[in-house]
Amino acid sequence: MRTKDETAKSMRNIPTAPLPIVVAGTMLALHACALIATPMASAVMGGAQLAIKGAELRTEIRKADAQEAIDMPFDQTWDASFTALAGLDIEIVKGEKNLQEDGGVIEASARKTKIKVVVVTATEKVTEIGVWAAHDKALAQLIADKITEEAEEQTPPRSPDERACREGVESRS
Protein backbone atom coordinates (compact mmCIF):
# COMPACT_ATOMS: atom_id res chain seq x y z
CA MET A 1 0.00 0.00 0.00
CA ARG A 2 1.05 3.53 -0.62
CA THR A 3 1.65 5.96 2.14
CA LYS A 4 0.11 9.40 2.24
CA ASP A 5 3.40 10.98 1.21
CA GLU A 6 3.76 8.71 -1.84
CA THR A 7 0.19 9.44 -2.90
CA ALA A 8 0.74 13.18 -2.51
CA LYS A 9 3.97 13.03 -4.55
CA SER A 10 2.27 11.10 -7.36
CA MET A 11 -0.61 13.60 -7.40
CA ARG A 12 1.85 16.45 -7.91
CA ASN A 13 3.16 14.79 -11.06
CA ILE A 14 -0.26 14.67 -12.77
CA PRO A 15 -0.32 17.26 -15.52
CA THR A 16 -3.13 19.79 -15.15
CA ALA A 17 -4.63 22.23 -17.59
CA PRO A 18 -5.39 25.84 -16.81
CA LEU A 19 -8.99 26.41 -15.65
CA PRO A 20 -10.12 28.32 -18.78
CA ILE A 21 -9.06 25.41 -20.99
CA VAL A 22 -10.92 22.90 -18.78
CA VAL A 23 -14.07 25.07 -18.86
CA ALA A 24 -13.82 25.56 -22.64
CA GLY A 25 -13.33 21.83 -23.19
CA THR A 26 -16.33 21.00 -21.02
CA MET A 27 -18.51 23.54 -22.85
CA LEU A 28 -17.39 22.18 -26.21
CA ALA A 29 -18.25 18.62 -25.15
CA LEU A 30 -21.69 19.71 -23.92
CA HIS A 31 -22.31 21.65 -27.13
CA ALA A 32 -21.34 18.62 -29.23
CA CYS A 33 -23.76 16.44 -27.26
CA ALA A 34 -26.52 19.00 -27.81
CA LEU A 35 -25.82 19.11 -31.55
CA ILE A 36 -26.11 15.35 -31.76
CA ALA A 37 -29.03 14.91 -29.36
CA THR A 38 -31.30 17.73 -30.58
CA PRO A 39 -32.02 16.37 -34.08
CA MET A 40 -32.47 12.89 -32.66
CA ALA A 41 -34.86 14.14 -29.97
CA SER A 42 -36.91 16.21 -32.39
CA ALA A 43 -37.21 13.26 -34.78
CA VAL A 44 -38.31 10.99 -31.97
CA MET A 45 -40.76 13.53 -30.52
CA GLY A 46 -42.19 14.46 -33.92
CA GLY A 47 -42.70 10.86 -34.91
CA ALA A 48 -44.12 9.95 -31.54
CA GLN A 49 -46.66 12.75 -31.69
CA LEU A 50 -48.92 10.87 -34.08
CA ALA A 51 -47.51 7.39 -34.43
CA ILE A 52 -48.36 5.00 -31.64
CA LYS A 53 -46.80 1.58 -31.42
CA GLY A 54 -47.42 -1.70 -29.68
CA ALA A 55 -49.63 -2.08 -26.65
CA GLU A 56 -50.05 1.68 -26.47
CA LEU A 57 -52.81 1.49 -29.09
CA ARG A 58 -55.25 -0.01 -26.62
CA THR A 59 -54.44 2.38 -23.79
CA GLU A 60 -54.00 5.49 -25.92
CA ILE A 61 -57.49 5.19 -27.39
CA ARG A 62 -58.93 6.08 -23.95
CA LYS A 63 -57.33 9.54 -24.21
CA ALA A 64 -58.98 10.40 -27.54
CA ASP A 65 -61.21 13.43 -28.08
CA ALA A 66 -63.94 11.02 -29.26
CA GLN A 67 -64.32 7.24 -28.95
CA GLU A 68 -66.71 4.71 -30.43
CA ALA A 69 -67.16 0.96 -30.44
CA ILE A 70 -68.27 -0.38 -33.81
CA ASP A 71 -69.96 -3.74 -34.33
CA MET A 72 -67.67 -4.72 -37.20
CA PRO A 73 -64.35 -6.55 -37.67
CA PHE A 74 -61.13 -4.53 -37.81
CA ASP A 75 -60.51 -4.64 -41.58
CA GLN A 76 -63.98 -3.33 -42.42
CA THR A 77 -63.70 -0.56 -39.80
CA TRP A 78 -60.24 0.32 -41.12
CA ASP A 79 -61.66 0.70 -44.65
CA ALA A 80 -64.70 2.62 -43.36
CA SER A 81 -62.34 5.05 -41.60
CA PHE A 82 -60.61 5.94 -44.87
CA THR A 83 -63.96 6.28 -46.66
CA ALA A 84 -65.34 8.51 -43.90
CA LEU A 85 -62.30 10.81 -43.86
CA ALA A 86 -62.39 11.13 -47.65
CA GLY A 87 -66.15 11.81 -47.49
CA LEU A 88 -65.47 14.72 -45.12
CA ASP A 89 -62.78 16.11 -47.47
CA ILE A 90 -60.08 15.41 -44.90
CA GLU A 91 -56.65 14.84 -46.41
CA ILE A 92 -55.18 11.48 -45.42
CA VAL A 93 -51.47 11.85 -44.72
CA LYS A 94 -50.59 8.29 -43.68
CA GLY A 95 -52.19 5.04 -42.63
CA GLU A 96 -50.21 2.39 -40.81
CA LYS A 97 -51.47 -0.94 -39.50
CA ASN A 98 -49.84 -2.63 -36.53
CA LEU A 99 -50.67 -6.28 -37.20
CA GLN A 100 -49.13 -7.45 -33.92
CA GLU A 101 -51.66 -5.39 -31.99
CA ASP A 102 -54.60 -5.81 -34.40
CA GLY A 103 -54.78 -2.07 -34.78
CA GLY A 104 -53.62 0.87 -36.78
CA VAL A 105 -53.19 4.63 -36.91
CA ILE A 106 -54.42 6.99 -39.60
CA GLU A 107 -52.89 10.46 -39.73
CA ALA A 108 -54.87 13.13 -41.53
CA SER A 109 -55.22 16.88 -41.85
CA ALA A 110 -58.22 19.18 -42.17
CA ARG A 111 -56.86 22.57 -43.18
CA LYS A 112 -54.27 23.10 -40.45
CA THR A 113 -55.79 20.74 -37.89
CA LYS A 114 -53.90 17.49 -37.34
CA ILE A 115 -56.21 14.52 -37.04
CA LYS A 116 -55.40 11.04 -35.79
CA VAL A 117 -57.68 8.03 -35.92
CA VAL A 118 -56.72 4.89 -33.99
CA VAL A 119 -58.54 1.69 -34.92
CA VAL A 120 -58.14 -1.31 -32.59
CA THR A 121 -59.71 -4.77 -32.50
CA ALA A 122 -61.71 -5.22 -29.29
CA THR A 123 -63.07 -8.67 -30.18
CA GLU A 124 -63.34 -10.64 -33.39
CA LYS A 125 -66.52 -8.75 -34.33
CA VAL A 126 -66.08 -5.41 -32.50
CA THR A 127 -63.61 -2.63 -33.21
CA GLU A 128 -62.86 0.45 -31.16
CA ILE A 129 -61.90 3.80 -32.66
CA GLY A 130 -60.39 6.86 -31.08
CA VAL A 131 -60.25 10.22 -32.84
CA TRP A 132 -58.04 13.19 -32.01
CA ALA A 133 -58.57 16.58 -33.66
CA ALA A 134 -56.28 19.00 -31.82
CA HIS A 135 -58.60 18.95 -28.78
CA ASP A 136 -61.59 19.92 -30.96
CA LYS A 137 -64.07 17.46 -29.47
CA ALA A 138 -66.88 18.48 -31.83
CA LEU A 139 -64.78 17.76 -34.93
CA ALA A 140 -63.49 14.52 -33.41
CA GLN A 141 -67.05 13.38 -32.64
CA LEU A 142 -68.19 14.31 -36.17
CA ILE A 143 -65.40 12.14 -37.61
CA ALA A 144 -66.18 9.25 -35.22
CA ASP A 145 -69.88 9.45 -36.15
CA LYS A 146 -69.04 9.47 -39.86
CA ILE A 147 -66.81 6.41 -39.45
CA THR A 148 -69.60 4.63 -37.57
CA GLU A 149 -72.08 5.60 -40.30
CA GLU A 150 -69.77 4.34 -43.06
CA ALA A 151 -69.20 1.11 -41.15
CA GLU A 152 -72.93 0.52 -40.79
CA GLU A 153 -73.48 1.15 -44.51
CA GLN A 154 -70.83 -1.45 -45.37
CA THR A 155 -72.32 -4.09 -43.07
CA PRO A 156 -75.04 -6.18 -44.71
CA PRO A 157 -78.29 -6.39 -42.68
CA ARG A 158 -78.48 -9.54 -40.56
CA SER A 159 -82.25 -9.85 -40.53
CA PRO A 160 -85.32 -8.57 -42.42
CA ASP A 161 -86.15 -6.36 -39.41
CA GLU A 162 -82.73 -4.73 -39.53
CA ARG A 163 -83.02 -4.25 -43.31
CA ALA A 164 -86.41 -2.56 -42.88
CA CYS A 165 -85.08 -0.37 -40.08
CA ARG A 166 -82.17 0.80 -42.22
CA GLU A 167 -84.52 1.61 -45.07
CA GLY A 168 -86.77 3.57 -42.75
CA VAL A 169 -89.67 1.18 -43.14
CA GLU A 170 -91.55 -0.31 -40.21
CA SER A 171 -91.19 -4.04 -40.07
CA ARG A 172 -94.23 -6.23 -39.77
CA SER A 173 -93.94 -8.86 -37.12
C-alpha positions, -999 to +999 in steps of 0.1 A: +000+000+000+010+035-006+017+060+021+001+094+022+034+110+012+038+087-018+002+094-029+007+132-025+040+130-046+023+111-074-006+136-074+019+165-079+032+148-111-003+147-128-003+173-155-031+198-152-046+222-176-054+258-168-090+264-157-101+283-188-091+254-210-109+229-188-141+251-189-138+256-226-133+218-232-163+210-210-185+235-228-174+222-262-182+186-251-217+197-239-223+216-271-213+186-292-238+164-273-265+190-278-258+191-315-261+154-318-290+149-294-313+177-306-320+164-341-325+129-327-349+141-300-369+162-324-372+133-348-383+110-320-408+135-305-422+145-339-427+109-349-441+100-315-467+128-317-489+109-341-475+074-344-484+050-316-468+016-314-474-017-297-496-021-266-501+017-265-528+015-291-552+000-266-544+024-238-540+055-259-575+052-274-589+061-240-573+095-242-590+104-275-612+134-281-639+110-293-643+072-289-667+047-304-672+010-304-683-004-338-700-037-343-677-047-372-643-066-377-611-045-378-605-046-416-640-033-424-637-006-398-602+003-411-617+007-446-647+026-434-623+050-416-606+059-449-640+063-467-653+085-439-623+108-439-624+111-476-661+118-475-655+147-451-628+161-475-601+154-449-566+148-464-552+115-454-515+118-447-506+083-437-522+050-426-502+024-408-515-009-395-498-026-365-507-063-372-491-075-339-517-054-320-546-058-344-548-021-348-536+009-368-532+046-369-544+070-396-529+105-397-549+131-415-552+169-418-582+192-422-569+226-432-543+231-404-558+207-379-539+175-373-562+145-370-554+110-358-577+080-359-567+049-340-585+017-349-581-013-326-597-048-325-617-052-293-631-087-302-633-106-334-665-088-343-661-054-325-636-026-332-629+004-312-619+038-327-604+069-311-603+102-328-580+132-320-586+166-337-563+190-318-586+190-288-616+199-310-641+175-295-669+185-318-648+178-349-635+145-334-671+134-326-682+143-362-654+121-376-662+093-352-699+094-361-690+095-399-668+064-395-696+046-376-721+056-403-698+043-431-692+011-412-729+005-408-735+011-445-708-015-454-723-041-431-750-062-447-783-064-427-785-095-406-823-099-405-853-086-424-862-064-394-827-047-395-830-042-433-864-026-429-851-004-401-822+008-422-845+016-451-868+036-428-897+012-431-915-003-402-912-040-401-942-062-398-939-089-371 
